[in-house]
Amino acid sequence: MFITLEGPDGSGKTSQIPPLAEALRAAGYDLLVTREPGGTPIGDEVRQVIMDLKHKGQMHPTTEILLFQASRAQLVNEVIRPALAAGKVVLCDRYADSTLAYQGYGHQTDLDTLRRIVGFATGGLTPDLTLLLDIEAEAGLRRRASDSGQWNRMDAYQLEFHQRVRAGYHALAAAEPGRWAVVNADRAPEDIQAELQRIVLERLEGR
Ligand code: TYD
C-alpha cells in the first residue's frame, strides 16, 4: 500500500510523519518512510540544486518542473517500487500531487502537460491513499514564519500563490474522493495525529 502526505507549506506535515510511522510499526506493519524531493542519493543532490537555485531566483520554471520529476523518477524506481513489491507499506512526504498543486495550480503551468510529464516520471504509479493536511494559506505561512522568522519575506504575491496551491489541493481531492482524505491541520498536533492514525489504520485493516 502506497500512502502519500500532501499539504501547503506550514501544514505541519513533516512533523506528523515520525509519530504516524511509529504507530504503524507498532501495529505490525512493515513500513518504509521517504520524502520528496530527495529520498535517494541522486534525488538528494537534485533537491540541493532545486533549493539553491530557487533562492537565487535563477531557475527557469521548466527546469524546476523537470528536476522535481528527475528526483521523483529515481525515488520511484530505486525505493518505492521495490518496497511495494516486497509487500511493504510506503509512506511518502509529498509526491506527484505536489507538482500539480504547486507548479500547476500555484504557478499556473498547464495541468494536462504536467500530468503527462508526471506520468512519465512515475511510470503511472499512483498512491492508494493521499492524506491532505489542510490549512488556510495565511495560517500556514504564519506558522512556518514563527518557526523560521521568514514572515518578513512573505508578500502579497506569496500569499496568493499559496492560496492557489491550497485551492488546487481541494480540486485534486474533489476529483478523486476515493483516494484522498482531507484532514483539518489548523488544530492541536495531537488531534491531527489521532485522525491520521485512524484513517490510515482503517484503510490498512480494510485491505
Ligand atoms: P521542503 O523543504 O521539503 O518543504 P515541506 O516540508 O513543505 O515539504 O520543500 C519542498 C518545497 O518544494 C515545498 O515548498 C513544495 C515544493 N515542491 C514543488 O513545488 N513541487 C514538487 O513536485 C515537490 C515535490 C515539492
Residues whose N, C-alpha, C, O or C-beta is under 5 A from the ligand:
A	BS01	TYD	D9 T14 E36 P37 F68 R94 Y95 S98 T99 Y102 Q103
